[in-house]
Amino acid sequence: MPATFSSDEAYGDVKVVGNDDGAIATFIRYDLNLTRINSIQGHLHRAGKPQCARPLYFQLLLGRSIWVTERADLHMVWNDEKLFVKPLPEYLMDIDIWATIICPRDTPDTLDYGRVLYEDARGLLLSYLWLVRTKRDLQIAHESCLLGSDVTWERWIKFTKALLEQIDVEQPIKINRRFLYGELRLARLNWIFRFRSRKFNVWVRGYPYARFRCSTFVKRNAAWLLTAIVYVTLVLTAMQVGLGTAQLSNDSSFSQACYGFTVFAIVTPLVILACFTTWKMAIFLVNRSARWKERRLSFNSIP
């Protein structure tokens, strides 16, 4: 267990875990929280394929680097050349934690939430059956701090055998539906999350919040932008040559097409620049509003 944790970004919201059962249960519910990705569960097929994730060694073959994240809703999400992976929590290997906190309760008040926590935990364990299959995968997991150094190959084989007795990998039941998919593409999750949400700040920030910079956007889309610029230049040059020929110089339809495309080539960059400026101002206003709100709450809480 960690020394402390924070359930949100509010100033001063830091909780000590320690040996208190209530704090431990609160932390586990926070640590395995998949609420954000569950809200777009019906659209996950647009961000990934319904298949198991590829092992860690194959992720490196694809040119992806392993980035450690403590957020369960970013587990097995990839972007560009990065794959975000949540380290396997050690408490999921503790049978007492399963018996006292994770397994569903029989009381009506806690049955539904206990079921959700149980499915989230089983899904995270299932993902590691996909990611760590060979000794090389285990070595990568150790190097990336995804598994403790005390987890040897022999112990991992025993653990996976015991796990396969509890989870049917061919027809997984009582598992969060997010884990019916392997790796999910972050860029598509961003767009799905934006258009499924009615909150303006969520639409601006996406899933998860990422700092937007025009230079970053240009770098990511440099090939497409360069291709578009070259294509427009070639078309304008061809039109100019065409207007100099006897066959096309007196053609009214061709002249109108040249006029329309010339206006398009002039106006489009201005429209794109205006969209970038508006987007940047929107992000600035959202961040400024959030900062003023947090600052006001912080000062009001100080005696």
VEXDREN-2710 file (C-alpha; in Angstrom, 1 decimal):
% VEXDREN-2710
k/r/px/py/pz
1/MET/0.0/0.0/0.0
2/PRO/1.2/3.6/-0.6
3/ALA/1.9/5.9/2.2
4/THR/-0.7/8.5/1.1
5/PHE/-3.1/9.0/-1.8
6/SER/-5.4/11.7/-3.1
7/SER/-8.8/10.9/-4.6
8/ASP/-8.9/14.2/-6.6
9/GLU/-6.9/17.3/-7.3
10/ALA/-8.3/19.4/-4.6
11/TYR/-5.7/21.2/-2.4
12/GLY/-5.0/19.4/0.8
13/ASP/-7.0/16.3/-0.1
14/VAL/-4.3/13.8/0.9
15/LYS/-5.3/10.7/2.8
16/VAL/-3.0/8.4/4.8
17/VAL/-3.5/4.7/4.1
18/GLY/-1.6/3.1/6.9
19/ASN/-3.2/-0.1/8.4
20/ASP/-6.7/1.3/8.7
21/ASP/-9.1/-1.1/6.9
22/GLY/-11.5/1.7/5.9
23/ALA/-8.7/3.8/4.4
24/ILE/-7.3/0.7/2.6
25/ALA/-10.8/-0.1/1.1
26/THR/-11.2/3.6/0.0
27/PHE/-7.8/3.5/-1.7
28/ILE/-8.5/0.2/-3.5
29/ARG/-11.8/1.6/-4.8
30/TYR/-9.9/4.7/-6.0
31/ASP/-7.0/2.7/-7.4
32/LEU/-9.1/0.4/-9.6
33/ASN/-11.6/3.1/-10.6
34/LEU/-12.7/2.7/-14.2
35/THR/-15.7/5.1/-14.1
36/ARG/-14.4/7.4/-16.9
37/ILE/-13.8/4.6/-19.4
38/ASN/-17.0/2.8/-18.4
39/SER/-19.0/6.0/-19.4
40/ILE/-18.0/5.3/-23.0
41/GLN/-18.1/1.5/-22.8
42/GLY/-20.5/1.2/-25.7
43/HIS/-18.0/3.0/-28.1
44/LEU/-14.8/1.2/-27.2
45/HIS/-15.0/-0.8/-30.4
46/ARG/-14.1/2.4/-32.2
47/ALA/-10.8/2.6/-30.2
48/GLY/-9.6/-1.0/-30.2
49/LYS/-10.3/-4.5/-31.3
50/PRO/-12.2/-7.1/-29.2
51/GLN/-9.1/-9.3/-28.7
52/CYS/-6.5/-9.9/-26.1
53/ALA/-3.6/-7.5/-25.7
54/ARG/-0.2/-8.4/-27.2
55/PRO/2.6/-9.4/-24.8
56/LEU/5.2/-6.8/-23.6
57/TYR/8.0/-8.1/-25.9
58/PHE/5.8/-7.6/-28.9
59/GLN/4.9/-4.1/-27.8
60/LEU/8.6/-3.3/-28.0
61/LEU/8.8/-4.8/-31.5
62/LEU/6.1/-2.4/-32.5
63/GLY/8.4/0.4/-31.5
64/ARG/6.4/1.3/-28.4
65/SER/8.0/2.3/-25.1
66/ILE/6.4/1.3/-21.8
67/TRP/5.2/4.2/-19.7
68/VAL/4.1/3.5/-16.2
69/THR/0.8/5.0/-15.0
70/GLU/-1.1/4.6/-11.8
71/ARG/-4.5/5.3/-13.4
72/ALA/-6.5/2.2/-14.1
73/ASP/-8.4/3.9/-16.9
74/LEU/-5.2/4.5/-18.8
75/HIS/-4.0/0.9/-18.5
76/MET/-3.2/-0.6/-22.0
77/VAL/-3.9/2.7/-23.8
78/TRP/-1.4/3.7/-26.4
79/ASN/-0.6/6.9/-28.1
80/ASP/2.1/7.5/-30.8
81/GLU/5.0/5.4/-29.6
82/LYS/3.9/5.1/-26.0
83/LEU/2.0/2.3/-24.2
84/PHE/0.6/3.2/-20.8
85/VAL/0.6/0.3/-18.3
86/LYS/-0.5/0.2/-14.7
87/PRO/1.8/-1.8/-12.5
88/LEU/0.1/-4.9/-11.0
89/PRO/-0.9/-3.9/-7.5
90/GLU/0.7/-6.2/-4.9
91/TYR/-2.6/-6.3/-2.9
92/LEU/-4.2/-8.2/-5.8
93/MET/-1.9/-11.1/-4.8
94/ASP/-3.1/-11.0/-1.2
95/ILE/-5.9/-13.5/-0.5
96/ASP/-6.9/-11.6/2.6
97/ILE/-7.6/-8.4/0.6
98/TRP/-9.8/-10.4/-1.7
99/ALA/-11.7/-12.0/1.1
100/THR/-12.2/-8.8/3.1
101/ILE/-12.5/-6.0/0.6
102/ILE/-12.7/-7.0/-3.1
103/CYS/-15.1/-9.9/-3.1
104/PRO/-18.8/-8.9/-3.3
105/ARG/-20.7/-8.5/0.0
106/ASP/-24.0/-10.1/0.6
107/THR/-25.6/-6.9/2.0
108/PRO/-27.9/-5.1/-0.4
109/ASP/-26.2/-1.7/0.2
110/THR/-22.7/-2.9/-0.9
111/LEU/-23.6/-5.7/-3.3
112/ASP/-23.6/-3.6/-6.5
113/TYR/-20.5/-1.6/-5.8
114/GLY/-18.7/-4.7/-4.6
115/ARG/-19.6/-6.4/-7.8
116/VAL/-18.1/-3.5/-9.8
117/LEU/-14.9/-3.6/-7.8
118/TYR/-14.7/-7.3/-8.1
119/GLU/-15.0/-7.1/-11.9
120/ASP/-12.4/-4.3/-12.2
121/ALA/-9.9/-6.3/-10.2
122/ARG/-10.4/-9.5/-12.2
123/GLY/-10.1/-7.6/-15.4
124/LEU/-6.7/-6.1/-14.4
125/LEU/-5.4/-9.5/-13.5
126/LEU/-6.6/-10.9/-16.9
127/SER/-4.7/-8.1/-18.7
128/TYR/-1.5/-9.4/-17.1
129/LEU/-2.1/-12.9/-18.4
130/TRP/-1.9/-11.2/-21.8
131/LEU/1.0/-8.9/-21.2
132/VAL/3.4/-11.4/-19.3
133/ARG/3.6/-14.7/-21.1
134/THR/7.3/-15.5/-21.4
135/LYS/10.4/-15.0/-19.4
136/ARG/11.3/-12.0/-21.7
137/ASP/8.0/-10.4/-20.8
138/LEU/8.7/-10.9/-17.1
139/GLN/12.1/-9.3/-17.6
140/ILE/10.6/-6.3/-19.3
141/ALA/8.0/-6.1/-16.5
142/HIS/10.8/-6.0/-13.9
143/GLU/12.8/-3.4/-15.9
144/SER/9.6/-1.2/-16.2
145/CYS/8.7/-1.6/-12.5
146/LEU/5.4/-3.3/-13.4
147/LEU/6.0/-6.3/-11.2
148/GLY/8.0/-6.6/-8.0
149/SER/11.5/-8.1/-8.2
150/ASP/10.4/-10.9/-5.8
151/VAL/8.0/-12.2/-8.5
152/THR/10.2/-14.9/-10.0
153/TRP/9.4/-17.0/-13.1
154/GLU/8.4/-20.0/-11.0
155/ARG/6.1/-17.9/-8.8
156/TRP/4.6/-16.3/-11.8
157/ILE/3.8/-19.7/-13.4
158/LYS/2.1/-20.8/-10.2
159/PHE/0.1/-17.6/-10.0
160/THR/-1.1/-17.7/-13.6
161/LYS/-2.1/-21.4/-13.2
162/ALA/-4.2/-20.5/-10.1
163/LEU/-5.6/-17.5/-11.9
164/LEU/-6.6/-19.5/-15.0
165/GLU/-8.6/-21.8/-12.7
166/GLN/-10.7/-18.8/-11.7
167/ILE/-11.0/-16.9/-15.0
168/ASP/-12.2/-18.4/-18.3
169/VAL/-10.1/-16.5/-20.9
170/GLU/-12.2/-17.8/-23.8
171/GLN/-15.5/-16.6/-22.3
172/PRO/-14.6/-14.2/-19.5
173/ILE/-17.5/-13.5/-17.2
174/LYS/-17.7/-11.2/-14.1
175/ILE/-15.0/-9.0/-15.7
176/ASN/-15.3/-5.3/-16.6
177/ARG/-16.2/-5.0/-20.2
178/ARG/-13.3/-2.7/-20.9
179/PHE/-11.1/-5.8/-20.7
180/LEU/-12.9/-7.4/-23.6
181/TYR/-10.6/-5.2/-25.6
182/GLY/-6.8/-5.2/-25.8
183/GLU/-4.9/-2.0/-26.4
184/LEU/-7.0/1.1/-26.9
185/ARG/-5.9/4.1/-29.0
186/LEU/-5.8/7.3/-26.9
187/ALA/-6.5/9.6/-29.9
188/ARG/-9.8/7.9/-30.6
189/LEU/-10.7/7.8/-26.9
190/ASN/-10.2/11.6/-26.8
191/TRP/-12.7/12.2/-29.6
192/ILE/-15.2/9.7/-28.2
193/PHE/-15.0/11.2/-24.8
194/ARG/-15.3/14.7/-26.1
195/PHE/-18.4/14.1/-28.2
196/ARG/-20.1/11.9/-25.6
197/SER/-19.7/14.6/-22.9
198/ARG/-21.9/17.7/-22.6
199/LYS/-19.4/19.6/-20.5
200/PHE/-17.4/22.2/-22.3
201/ASN/-14.2/21.8/-20.2
202/VAL/-14.3/18.0/-20.9
203/TRP/-14.8/18.7/-24.6
204/VAL/-11.7/20.9/-24.5
205/ARG/-9.5/18.7/-22.5
206/GLY/-10.4/15.2/-23.8
207/TYR/-9.5/11.9/-22.2
208/PRO/-7.4/12.3/-20.3
209/TYR/-6.5/16.0/-19.9
210/ALA/-3.5/16.7/-22.1
211/ARG/-1.9/20.1/-22.6
212/PHE/-2.7/21.4/-26.0
213/ARG/-0.1/23.2/-28.0
214/CYS/-0.3/24.4/-31.6
215/SER/3.4/23.3/-32.1
216/THR/2.6/19.8/-31.0
217/PHE/-0.4/19.6/-33.3
218/VAL/1.7/20.8/-36.2
219/LYS/4.5/18.2/-35.5
220/ARG/2.0/15.4/-35.3
221/ASN/0.3/16.4/-38.6
222/ALA/3.3/17.8/-40.4
223/ALA/3.1/15.2/-43.2
224/TRP/-0.5/15.9/-43.9
225/LEU/0.0/19.7/-43.8
226/LEU/3.0/19.5/-46.1
227/THR/1.1/17.2/-48.5
228/ALA/-1.8/19.7/-48.6
229/ILE/0.5/22.6/-49.2
230/VAL/2.3/20.9/-52.0
231/TYR/-1.0/19.8/-53.6
232/VAL/-2.5/23.3/-53.5
233/THR/0.8/24.7/-54.9
234/LEU/0.8/22.3/-57.8
235/VAL/-2.9/23.0/-58.6
236/LEU/-2.4/26.7/-58.6
237/THR/0.7/26.4/-60.8
238/ALA/-1.2/24.1/-63.2
239/MET/-4.1/26.6/-63.3
240/GLN/-1.8/29.5/-64.0
241/VAL/-0.2/27.5/-66.9
242/GLY/-3.7/26.6/-68.2
243/LEU/-4.8/30.2/-68.2
244/GLY/-1.8/30.9/-70.5
245/THR/-2.9/28.5/-73.1
246/ALA/-5.2/29.3/-76.0
247/GLN/-7.6/26.4/-75.3
248/LEU/-8.3/27.4/-71.6
249/SER/-7.8/31.1/-71.5
250/ASN/-11.2/31.9/-73.0
251/ASP/-13.0/29.0/-71.2
252/SER/-15.4/30.6/-68.7
253/SER/-15.9/27.4/-66.7
254/PHE/-12.2/27.0/-66.2
255/SER/-11.8/30.6/-65.3
256/GLN/-14.5/30.3/-62.6
257/ALA/-12.8/27.1/-61.3
258/CYS/-9.5/29.0/-61.0
259/TYR/-11.2/31.9/-59.3
260/GLY/-12.9/29.6/-56.7
261/PHE/-9.8/27.6/-56.0
262/THR/-7.7/30.7/-55.6
263/VAL/-10.2/32.1/-53.1
264/PHE/-10.2/28.8/-51.3
265/ALA/-6.4/28.7/-51.1
266/ILE/-6.4/32.2/-49.6
267/VAL/-9.3/31.8/-47.1
268/THR/-8.6/28.3/-45.8
269/PRO/-5.3/29.1/-44.0
270/LEU/-7.0/32.1/-42.4
271/VAL/-9.9/29.9/-41.2
272/ILE/-7.5/27.3/-39.8
273/LEU/-5.6/30.0/-38.0
274/ALA/-8.8/31.4/-36.5
275/CYS/-9.8/28.0/-35.3
276/PHE/-6.4/27.5/-33.6
277/THR/-6.7/30.9/-32.0
278/THR/-10.3/30.2/-30.8
279/TRP/-9.3/26.7/-29.5
280/LYS/-6.3/28.2/-27.6
281/MET/-8.4/30.9/-26.1
282/ALA/-11.0/28.4/-25.0
283/ILE/-8.3/26.3/-23.3
284/PHE/-6.9/29.4/-21.6
285/LEU/-10.3/30.5/-20.3
286/VAL/-11.2/27.0/-19.0
287/ASN/-7.8/26.7/-17.2
288/ARG/-8.1/30.2/-15.8
289/SER/-11.6/29.6/-14.5
290/ALA/-10.5/26.4/-12.9
291/ARG/-7.5/28.0/-11.3
292/TRP/-9.5/31.0/-9.9
293/LYS/-12.1/28.5/-8.5
294/GLU/-9.4/26.4/-6.8
295/ARG/-7.7/29.5/-5.5
296/ARG/-11.0/30.8/-4.0
297/LEU/-11.8/27.5/-2.4
298/SER/-8.2/27.3/-1.0
299/PHE/-8.3/30.7/0.5
300/ASN/-11.8/30.2/2.0
301/SER/-10.6/27.0/3.7
302/ILE/-7.7/28.7/5.4
303/PRO/-8.7/29.9/8.9
END
